[in-house]
Amino acid sequence: MSSQAAGWYDDPEDPSQQRYWDGQAWTDQRRAQQGPPPFDGQFGQPQPADFPRYGEAAQHGQVYGGEPQQQPQQPAEPRYGQRLPQQPQQQPQYGQYAGPQQQPQYGQYAGPQQPQQPQYGQYGGPQQQPQYGQQHGQPQYPQYPQQQGYGYPGQRRHATPDGQMLSGWWRRVAARIIDGILASIIGLPLTGYFIYQYSKILGQYFDDTFKAAEAGHPVTSAALPPEIYKWLIPATLISLVVSFVYEYLFLTKKGATPGKMALGIAVRLRDTPGNPPGSAVLKRYGFYIGLSLLAAIPVVGTAISFLALLNDLWPLWDDKKQALHDKVAKTNVVRTGSTM
């Protein structure tokens, strides 16, 4: 060691620190070790060329003074947004546990993933279920299977071919009652006189019937006096005309009468949205008026009245929620989204 140049060397007494050699002897100046711990036989020996400098990390498994070992090259990490190369996946053998599957890191696109089914006898590990919430910034909502609708293929139940919801039976009945009251009030200036005369004759008829019964001569015939019809028929015809004009104008201009507007429903063609044309309104209401007039005929009136009742009840069991007059005119009564 006496020929060694002055400088800092590994302390022979404490390999974890360095001690200063003045060229002749060791001094009391010590400092912390500036490099990796020495290996055997290094004390007082010059550092080899491959010895790491101050601040450099030694490679794992490196032997100083020997040949540097070749380190296996690690595959480069893909950058953000870069697609990972597809690696062939090795299938576990029968009875082996496949273990958890490695997922790509955030920002990496791993390509389309095909769900891999474990083979017979293999345990595929716990299956992760998608959670309700957000995934990669996109909201995820539970998916519900669409049901096949009645009447129109590919649509939900009780809807038009383009998906507009059909009206229920009670809304139609309530709208018809409201419209009937409004039409009667509108036509009252035209039908008032006839209704007054009809009521007076009808009242006189019931008064004479009660007096005859008190005198011991009850009336056995239920037929009304013939003169009552000369006021009843004009009042009925005028009411039907007013009701038709009321229905025609509102349906062709607005798609709904005031009663239907109040209940949030409207009339449209089955295959075409929008207000129904005049021809459809004529067929629709003409069928309805025809049943009302035929029901007044004495002989066939009972059967026609039953058909009129059947027409009003038909939407209860029809898959398209149509009455018979809707089927004749190819119309549907639909919901408009507004309510009372």
Salt bridges, closest charged atoms under 4 A:
ASP11 OD1 - ARG19 NH1 3.98
ASP11 OD2 - ARG30 NE 2.95
GLU13 OE2 - ARG19 NH1 3.66
GLU13 OE1 - ARG30 NH2 3.48
ASP28 OD1 - ARG19 NH2 3.80
ASP162 OD1 - ARG268 NH1 3.23
ASP207 OD2 - LYS211 NZ 3.41
GLU247 OE1 - ARG176 NH1 3.91
GLU247 OE2 - ARG284 NH1 3.56
ASP318 OD1 - LYS327 NZ 2.95
ASP319 OD1 - LYS320 NZ 3.82
ASP326 OD2 - ARG172 NH2 2.62
ASP326 OD1 - ARG284 NE 2.94
